[in-house]
Amino acid sequence: MAAAPVLAGAVLAFAGPVPQAAALDGATSAPAAVTLTTARIRMNQRVFDRVWDEVRRSYYDPHLHGVDWTAARATFRPEALAAPDDAALYRSLGRMLALLDDSHASVASPASVRHQEAARTRRAVLGLTFFARDGGEDYVIERVRAGSPAEQAGVEVGWRLQAPTSLRPWSVTDPVLEGRQIDLAFLDPEGAERAVVITPRVMEPVPPFSVDRSRPDVLVLRVEQFEPGLGDWMGTQLASLPRETEVVLDLRANPGGLLREADAVLSCFLPGRTAWAVRTSRSGQAATLRVRPACGPLSAPAPNGLAVLIDRSSRSAAELTPAALQEAGRAVVVGERSPGAVLISRDTDLPDGGRLTLSRADFVTAGGVGLEKRGVTPDVAAQADAEDHRAGRDVALEAALRALRERPSAPPPASAANDADPT
């Protein structure tokens, strides 16, 4: 079943939102001889054929980036049909999709989908968010939840998860049970091995949106993911906000989400009918996207000073939103260059309960800038190091507040519609 347009990266989280997840092998290696049941082979075939055919028929680039898709089928189909379990099947599918060199083209195994669906529930967690690379065979930590077992074990952002072994058999798709210790091995950015033991415990889910009013005349809006209700929530936070209050929109480690909610966020700060992007479908037909009022109770764009925080883990809608605000001169963007994963995708349910995410349209800004694999360059660079994380210093937020204090006075956004199409 096709879902609403989404803009999301391949991420697997164990302490909060889990948008798109890819499979990681949960075993060391398959036995030399594996007896496959007829049911297993048939399901492998159904899943593989659905993925392969969906790419052939629906991928946004009809030329598939020059990939010989028939040859890919000949290479990966026998391997997929012989897969003894979901881990091997989805590893094979991930490698095939990696040929497209598209961060949105990914698969989630049935176990990964169950992780995703449990993201907003109270449950046992490690407190880690992994980013899947190389077709789901390499996982890097891009967020450690405050107060979580992982933080208490000393795990840090940027560490890479080592493949499971007989001594450390756990993989990212395995269950996380309260009180049951998990032995993990990582490589830090310098290449040193880091062995840790984490004992999961039950924690409340991370809310998709949160607000921080702890600083005088500053409103910090933290968005974990572009989920349903974001525009209404943001409008409620901005309604009746004093003009002198500065607003910081925190999109760090945000993997994206719904396109309509990205538009809703823009409507909180840009006039209605403002052209902010151009979407091009597989057929080559281009459509200009314009801001539609969807900011909850807010009847006009907020006039407050605005800074947007991004980092190398801000993807898709979390790139398009700051890009549009930056291009319109409405916000100062602070942080790290984003990765450039902005194609418009849709999810397709697979026969075994897994999920395929596939790019269905190309995307450029209203000014004609293609962000795919280029990303958004911040106006003010700010990057925390390991010592900043350990000391609890938020260097990007501090830089954003300085930029807002030092900016020249500017008039509020115009209310007149912008009817000029981008060139």
C-alpha positions, 0 to 999 in steps of 0.5 A: 500500500502506498503511503503519503509522500515522505522525505526520510532517511534510513535510520533505526532508533532505539530511543525515539522515532524510527522512520526508515530502517534497513536490516542488519545480519543477526547471525555470524554466517549461515551453516554450510548446508541449509534446508529451505522450506518451500514456504520460505523460498516462495516468500523470498521470491514474492518479496524480491519480485515485488521490490525489483518490479516496483523499482522498474515501474515506479522509480523517479528516474526511468533510466535508474541512474544508468543501472542495468536492472535486468542484470541486477535481477540476475545477480541478486534474485538467486541469492535472495531466493536462497536466503535462509532468513529475513536477515539474509533476504533483506541484506541481499535486497539492500545491496541491490538497492544500493546500486541506485546510489540513492539514500531513500531507496531502502528496505525494512525487514519485518522486525525493523517495521515492528521497531518502527511501529513501537517507536512511540510506546513506553518500552525498553530501550538502549538509547541509541539512534543508528544510521544505516549505510551501504545497503544496511550493512554498516550502522553509525550512531548519530544520536545518544539519548540523554539519561539513557542506558547507552549514555550511562555506558559512555557510548558516543555519537559517531561510533560505528557498530561492529558486525555481530559475532558468536561472542556478541550475537546481538544485531539492531533488529534483535529484541531489546528486553528490560534488564537483559545485558547486551554486549556491543563492540564499536569503532570510534572515529579514530578507529579504536575498538570500544567494547561496552555492556548496556542494560536496557531499561524501560523509558517513556517515548521521545515526543515527536515535538517539544518546546523549551522556554527556559531562556528569557525571550527565546522559544526553542522548538525541537522537531524529532520528525515531520509527523502528522500534527506538526503544523498545528502544534507549531502554530499553537506554540507561536500564537500570541508569541511576543514579537521580541521573542526569538525562535529557534527551530531545532531540526538536528538528527531529524530524518525527515517525514511527511511533505505536507508537514514540511509545507505546514512548517513553512506556512508558519514563517512564509506568506501563503502562495510563496513558491518554495520548491519544484517537484519533477515526477518520473514522467518529467512533469514539473509542479511548483510547490507553494506554501499553503496556510496550515499553521494551526491557529496562526492567521499570519506568518510569525514575525519573530526572528528565526534560526534553524539548527541542522547537522549532518543527520538532518535529512529530507524534510529537515533539509528542504525546510531550512533551505526554503527559509534560507533562500527566502531570507527568512531564517539564519541556518546554523550548524553543520552541512546536511547530507543531501537526501531530499528526494520525495519517496513513498513506502510500499508494504511487502508481502512478508510485513517488510517495507520498501521506501523508494524515491518517486520524484526529484526536487529542487528549491524555488531558486532551482538549486538541487540539494540531492547529494549537495545538502544545505550549507549553514550560514553559521557553521557550528559543530560540537566535538566529543568534549562538548558532548561530554560537558553538555555544551550545545555549541550550535544553539549558542551560535544560533542565539548569538546570530539572532542577537547580532542580526540587523533589524528586518521587517516582518515577512510580507503578506502578499502572495508570491505568484512568480514561478521559479526559473 
